[in-house]
């Protein structure tokens, strides 16, 4: 986002973002419908490779290809559902600041935020937790970082331990490099269910999160 847009007040900024998003919502809906048709075609042909190419890398090992493509009747059923889904909901990531990607969704009439863009340190979603980790480690908010760790890691861990680890510990440079890598992938697709989430960081690396009650914590990155 440009400095000019970033310098606007929050109400004006959010209003401008809504207008910009509205302009592209219908086009993206058409793109999603087209992609769904292409997946339906791959399923109808029984083409596992083509189907896999339409799934984000981090989710490919969660798709039960044999169950979907096992017989003609099942392929026909899945193909019909994909070609004519009950609903298609485009999602997008809006950068309200360089280090603050916020999730949005198209309702059919307008784009809406699915998380509060005004929260500095948020753990209501996997992406929000990762964003908070990057920001807290940069700003030295060791109390926030401690809260981002799973409960089993927090036992015996103090804010001072985190300060030393990130600032002058043996692995400080590795932690900072891992943070920069993570920051570069904050807008990438995250695969999640009700309990766990994974962000593919490339080169066989990934960030793993899990849910603790109403909030998400970072297991590793």
C-alpha positions, 0 to 999 in steps of 0.5 A, a space after each residue: 500500500 502506498 504511503 499516501 493511502 496508508 496516511 489516511 484516517 481509519 474511516 477514510 481508508 476503510 471506505 476507500 478500500 471498500 470502493 476499490 474492492 467493490 469494483 473487482 468483486 464481480 470479476 473475481 466471482 466470475 474467475 472463481 466460477 470458471 475455476 470451479 468449472 475447470 475442477 469439475 471437468 478434471 474430476 469428470 475425466 478422472 484426472 488426478 493430476 489436473 485436479 491436484 494442480 487446482 488445489 493449493 500446495 499446502 492442501 494437496 495432501 488433505 484431498 482424498 483423491 481416490 475417494 473422489 475419483 474412485 468410480 464413474 458415479 462418484 466422479 459424476 456426483 462431485 463434478 455436478 456439485 463443483 460445476 453448480 455449487 450452492 454458493 461461491 464466496 471469493 476471499 481476498 487479503 487486504 494490506 492495510 499496512 505493510 505488515 498487516 494483511 487482513 482477510 475479507 470476503 465477498 458477500 455477493 453485494 460487497 466485500 466485508 472484513 472477516 477480522 477487526 483491522 484495528 486490532 494491533 495484536 490479534 489471535 482470532 485467526 491463524 493469519 492474525 496470530 502470525 501477523 501478531 508474532 511478526 509485529 510483536 517480535 519487531 517491537 519487543 513485545 515479549 509479553 505478546 510473544 509469550 501469549 502467542 506460544 502454546 500453553 505447553 511451551 509457556 510453562 517455565 518460559 518468561 518474557 526475559 527468556 524471549 528477549 534474550 532468545 530474540 536479541 542476543 541468544 545463540 539462535 537470535 539470527 536464525 529467529 530473525 531470519 525465520 521471522 523475515 521469511 514468515 513476513 514475506 508469506 503472510 498473505 499466502 493461503 493458509 490451510 486450516 480446520 477447527 483445530 490446526 492450521 498450516 502456512 506453507 513457507 516454501 522449500 519444505 518449511 511451514 508455520 504450524 498453529 493450533 487453537 487454544 479455546 477462542 484464540 490461535 497460537 503458533 507452534 513453530 515457524 
